[in-house]
Amino acid sequence: MLFKLLGGAVCLIILVAALNLGKAANHDQNTSNRVAGLWSQVYIGESESDVRSVLGKPDDTSTFTTSNFSGGTDKMDTWMYGTLSSNTYSLDFTNGKVTDKSKM
């Protein structure tokens, strides 16, 4: 009896997780569709705040710091839009300015 209850609970947890993943994928696909129409308005050299005002909040971000040739450090950021969709848009920033943009 206990194994049946545990098995049912595990199935329920898997079902809820799958439904939530589906919602996240739908959200990311909607984000990707929205960003596709705005992508041409983002330019190399723009600030993070300018990009956010055009594209909105990214779905995913990562940040790290690297040493530069002058002995200082550079802050590197990557913003992703539509992470779980078929069209993912990625922006790289160095010290708060767009240095690369790509569609994957």
N, C-alpha and C positions, 0 to 999 in steps of 0.2 A: 504494500500500500504506500509506504514512504517513497519508494522508487518511482511509483506512478505520479505522486504529487511533485516530486523533484523534477521528473521528466517534463511534466506539464508546465512547471515554472520556468524551466530552461527554454522550452518552446515559446512561451509567452515573451520572455526576455529577448530572444532572437527575433521574433516578429516585431516587437516595438523598436528594436535597433534598426531593422530593415526599413521600417516605415519612416523613421527619423532620417536615415541615410537618403531615402528617396526624396524627402522634403528638402534636404540640403542640396541634393543634386538639382532639383527643380529651381531652387533659389539661385544657385550658381549659373544655371542655364539662362535664367531671366537676367541676371547681372551681365553675363556674356553678351546677350542680345542687345542690352541697353548700351554697353560699352562699345560694341561694334559700330554703332552709329555716331559715337563721339570720339573714336580713336584718332581720327585725323586732326582733331583740335588740340592734341597733346604734342608738344615739341621738345626736342633736346634742349636742355638748359633751363627749362621751366622749374619753378619751385614746387615743393611738396604741397604747399597750400593752394597754388594755382591748379595743380593736377586734381587735388581733392575737390575743388570747387567745380571742376568740369565732370569728373568721373564718379565722385562720391567716395565713400569708404571702401577700401579694398577688402576682398574676401579673406586674404591671408597676407601676412607680412613677415619678413625676417630682417634682422639687423646684426651687423658685426662691425668691428673696428680693425683696420689694418694699418701697418706702419707705411709711411710714404718715404720718398727719396730725400726729403729735406729734414728727416729726423722727427717729424710730427706724426700725427695719425689722421686717417680718413675714416669717416663714418659711412658705411655702405648699407643701403637698404634695398630690399626687393619687395615690390607690391604686386600681388596677383589678383586678377579679376576673373571670375568664372572658373575657379580652381577645379571643380568636379564636372565641368561641362566639356563638350567636345572642342570648344574654342576657348583656350586660356590666353589671357592677355597679361604680359609681364612688363613691369617698369623697374629699371635699376636707377638708383639715386646714389650720388656721391656728394657728401656734405650738403645734402638737401636739394640738389639739382638733378634733373633727369639726365642720365648719361647713356641710357640704352632703352629701347622699347622693342618688344617682339610679341608676335602672335604665334602660339604653339598649337 
